């Protein structure tokens, strides 16, 4: 029984001509935009929003607010768990690259940003739902997220990751609408004002098993905090331009998918409770179907169960039991 998993990494440019591959989760932010009659206009508008946001934050030596452009790469990671050459799409992340139009320099950005995982869909949309079906009180299954977390850490520590990427990933998510966030006195010139949550969320606990810690910051020009999941020291391990590339990219996605929070007409105050029913917000000129995304998460979780969890169950259980925490 082989327990030495191997990974294959592929990269494709996310531009206005991008079309999702058959193995891409359709609920992934960028893939969801690239569908339907408005697909090209959606992508064009989103990429323009990212560039505008970047230049607004990187305002020094940038009088016309047009010095920088952001190029995005979709990084697809397939895992071979049996040594057979047959792979399963384990995760997809984004890598930012910054173009300095003044100097023609191409600056490497941050890898991570968006995070897409079929196994996470299985955990939240199949395993967790089945565990709580017909139960009066919500509970978490034993070892919830252990396999996913160990697979992620195994990939991050692999020679394949280190060959492709210079720095550890940063993943940027929206805040939770069932938590309260309190403004602190800590402020960073790019990340902005730090917020502290009133309690830990299931998402935080899940990502902690991936080895990631979290901090919440509301950047300048923003109206709500973002959740930054990272290894090491978020404030000192990355340059200002690297951080801006993540903020501009991920806040643009959040303005599209959660306009009630990230495109609200009033900014978060000292005590902030995100509200997905907030009517005082503006819509972007980008078309998407939030209800469809929720339904597809269940379908994608079942796909992972059928093609990954069940076929390799014994191998995965043996590997997870012996992988160091």
Residue, then its C-alpha position, 0 to 999 in steps of 0.5 A: x500500500x503506497x502512502x507517498x502521494x505525489x502532486x502535479x501542478x498546472x497553471x493557466x492564465x485568468x484573463x477575459x478569454x479564460x474558460x474553466x476546465x472540466x476538473x474545475x469546481x464551478x463554485x470557485x469565484x473565477x470559474x463562476x464568473x466565466x460562464x453564460x452569455x456574460x462570461x467575457x464581460x464578467x471577466x473583463x469587468x472583474x479584471x478592471x476592478x482589480x487593477x483600479x483597486x490595486x492602483x488606488x492602494x499603491x498610490x505612491x509615485x502613481x499620480x495617474x493611478x495607472x502604473x500597475x496591472x495585475x495578472x492572475x494565474x490559476x494554479x491547479x494541483x492534482x494528487x496521485x494517492x495510489x502511485x498509479x498515475x491516476x490523479x484527482x483535482x485536490x485544490x486550486x489557488x490563484x497566483x498574482x503577478x504585478x506589472x509595473x507599467x512604468x518600468x516594465x518590471x514583472x513582480x511576483x505576487x502572492x500564491x493562495x488568495x482564492x482557495x478551492x477544494x473538492x474535499x472541503x466541499x465533501x466535508x462541509x456539504x456531505x459529511x457535516x450535513x449527513x452527521x447533523x441530519x435529523x439531529x436537534x443540536x448541531x455537532x461536529x464529527x470527530x476528526x472533522x477536517x483532519x484529512x483535508x488539513x494534512x493533505x494541504x500541509x503535505x502539499x505545502x511542505x512538498x518539493x513540488x511546492x518549493x520548486x514552484x513558489x518562493x513564499x508560503x500561501x496567503x488565503x483571503x476570505x470573507x468575514x462570517x455573517x454570524x460573528x461580531x468583529x471589534x475594531x482594534x487600535x492596530x493599523x497597517x499602511x496597506x492591510x488597514x485597521x485590524x478587527x478582532x472576532x468575538x469567537x472562533x468560527x468553524x472555518x477558522x478551526x478548519x483552516x487551523x488544521x491546514x496549519x493556517x492562522x488568521x487575522x482580520x483587516x479592513x484595508x483603506x478604501x474598504x467597507x468591511x474586514x477581510x479574513x487573511x489566513x497565513x503561515x508565519x508573519x503576515x505583516x513582515x513576510x510580504x511586501x506592500x505590493x504583494x499584499x495589495x495584489x491579494x487585497x485588490x483581487x479578493x475584495x473584487x470577488x467579494x464585491x461581486x459575491x457578497x455586495x451586501x457586505x463588501x459593496x455596502x454604502x456604509x463602512x464597518x464601525x467600531x463594532x461590526x456585524x456582517x449582514x447578508x440581508x443588508x439592503x443598503x449596498x450597490x451591485x457591480x455590473x457582473x452577473x452571477x447566481x448565488x443560489x446555484x453556487x450553494x446547490x453546486x457545493x453539494x454536487x461537488x462534495x458528492x463528486x469528491x466522495x464518489x471519485x476520491x473518498x470512497x475509492x481510496x478510503x483505506x489508503x487515506x485512512x492509513x496515511x492520515x493516521x500516520x501523518x504527523x499533526 
